[in-house]
Every structure is written in C-alpha cells, then in structure tokens.
C-alpha cells in the first residue's frame, strides 16, 4: 500500500511539473511575444517608431533581459495571459492527443485481416460467439445467449485496452455465420442485426456506451460474420442480472464477474489511472 501511495505521489509530482513548465512557457510567450507585439502595433499607429517588427521585438527582448522596462509596460499582465494560454493549450492537447490515440487504435484494428485474427484464437483481446440469440444445440431462440454477449461487451468496455468480439464464429474458429440469427429478426439482414445488437447494448449497459462500439460485417466462405470492435469505457460498466448489477472484466481468454470487494478495487485502480494519464 505504501509503495502504491509513493507511486501515485510521484505521478502527481510529475504532472504538476508538466503544468508548471507549460505555465512558464506560456508566460514567456506573453512577455517576449505578446507584449512586444502590442507595443509595436501601438507605436506604429502613433508613428512613433520606424523599426521593422523583428527589430522592434529584438529591442524589447533586450530591454526585458537587461531590466530596462518602460514604466508603462504591463509585462505582468502579459505574463499572466501567457501562462493561462499555456495551461489551456496543454489541456486542449491532452484531449486531442487522447482522441488521436483512440482513432489510431481503431484504425490499427480495422487494418487487421479477419481470417488472420480468427487464426490467432481467443485471448484477452479477442472472443468468439457462435450467435447472438440462436441456440445451435436446441435449434431455437435463446435470450440467455444475448445476455452472454452483453457480459463479453461489458468485460471489454471495463478493460484497459478494449477488444474485439466476433459473432458467427465458433470457439474453435469455425465460421458458423449469422444466417440463423437473421431469421429471428424483424429485419433479417445486417442492418437488422446491427440495430438489435446496439439496442441491447443501450438497454443493458447504457446508451452513452454505443459510441465505444463499432460494428462491421464480413463474408467468409459465403457466411456473414459480425465484427464488434470495443473501445475502453470512460466509466465503470455494470450488467443488470435480475435485481443485482454485475461487474465483468476480461481475464485471460474469458470474462468473469467480480465480487463487491474485487470490483471496488478494480474500479478504483482502473479509472483513477485513466484520469491521471
């Protein structure tokens, strides 16, 4: 526990150092760029100086470095404005950088060849499901199978990296197809399947999580396979089973539910680390 607290303290110190550096860089921009620029524009409007813009900035820079600052020069104000802009730029960069990383991860996943993925077999980032609701053994609709799919989706959403779920593929990698599932839908095609799956995710896990789920369809050996690419969620995801919410995570090549203590510890570490990155 002590080691964990020390590690967290070190992370926060590093983060504060980055913010401090960003503020100082911004303050420098305010002092050495914004202030001279404003003074130069004012002097040109009053025809008080014939220097070029670069010469003027260099002159102002020399005066600032030597301490020869005009009494009317509001350097501190520009330093504050610059520091604010520096921190704002850092915040915007974090948001955009996170979004770019997510897009790069999604593009990398989309570039993968599906047969190659299937040959890898199930693992921490990949799971196969034969169907969404059609029971292959009993040859009938089985709503419990849909609940199993929701558990898998929730497990990937709760993981640090997300994952891929292939529906229409057996545990051994055999291509089963979605034709039986299609027959159970009001609209027996890809659009109907996607709508059914997204509706189930919205109803069971949360409508906000639909943005983390990307659905593609492939045809292998003249059989349809649904490829569900799942990005990590920004919040803990629970699955309601009866009146008891369950918390699922990926462990190895499967998905399991955690007890209350395990779930609390996982959520604390998973989303606390997410906020720090």
C-alpha positions, 0 to 999 in steps of 0.5 A, a space after each residue: 500500500 505504501 509503495 502504491 501511495 509513493 507511486 501515485 505521489 510521484 505521478 502527481 509530482 510529475 504532472 504538476 511539473 508538466 503544468 508548471 513548465 507549460 505555465 512558464 512557457 506560456 508566460 514567456 510567450 506573453 512577455 517576449 511575444 505578446 507584449 512586444 507585439 502590442 507595443 509595436 502595433 501601438 507605436 506604429 499607429 502613433 508613428 512613433 517608431 520606424 523599426 521593422 517588427 523583428 527589430 522592434 521585438 529584438 529591442 524589447 527582448 533586450 530591454 526585458 533581459 537587461 531590466 530596462 522596462 518602460 514604466 508603462 509596460 504591463 509585462 505582468 499582465 502579459 505574463 499572466 495571459 501567457 501562462 493561462 494560454 499555456 495551461 489551456 493549450 496543454 489541456 486542449 492537447 491532452 484531449 486531442 492527443 487522447 482522441 488521436 490515440 483512440 482513432 489510431 487504435 481503431 484504425 490499427 484494428 480495422 487494418 487487421 485481416 479477419 481470417 488472420 485474427 480468427 487464426 490467432 484464437 481467443 485471448 484477452 483481446 479477442 472472443 468468439 460467439 457462435 450467435 447472438 440469440 440462436 441456440 445451435 444445440 436446441 435449434 431455437 431462440 435463446 435470450 440467455 445467449 444475448 445476455 452472454 454477449 452483453 457480459 463479453 461487451 461489458 468485460 471489454 468496455 471495463 478493460 484497459 485496452 478494449 477488444 474485439 468480439 466476433 459473432 458467427 464464429 465458433 470457439 474453435 474458429 469455425 465460421 458458423 455465420 449469422 444466417 440463423 440469427 437473421 431469421 429471428 429478426 424483424 429485419 433479417 439482414 445486417 442492418 437488422 442485426 446491427 440495430 438489435 445488437 446496439 439496442 441491447 447494448 443501450 438497454 443493458 449497459 447504457 446508451 452513452 456506451 454505443 459510441 465505444 462500439 463499432 460494428 462491421 460485417 464480413 463474408 467468409 466462405 459465403 457466411 456473414 460474420 459480425 465484427 464488434 470492435 470495443 473501445 475502453 469505457 470512460 466509466 465503470 460498466 455494470 450488467 443488470 442480472 435480475 435485481 443485482 448489477 454485475 461487474 465483468 472484466 476480461 481475464 485471460 481468454 474469458 470474462 468473469 464477474 467480480 465480487 463487491 470487494 474485487 470490483 471496488 478495487 478494480 474500479 478504483 485502480 482502473 479509472 483513477 489511472 485513466 484520469 491521471 494519464 
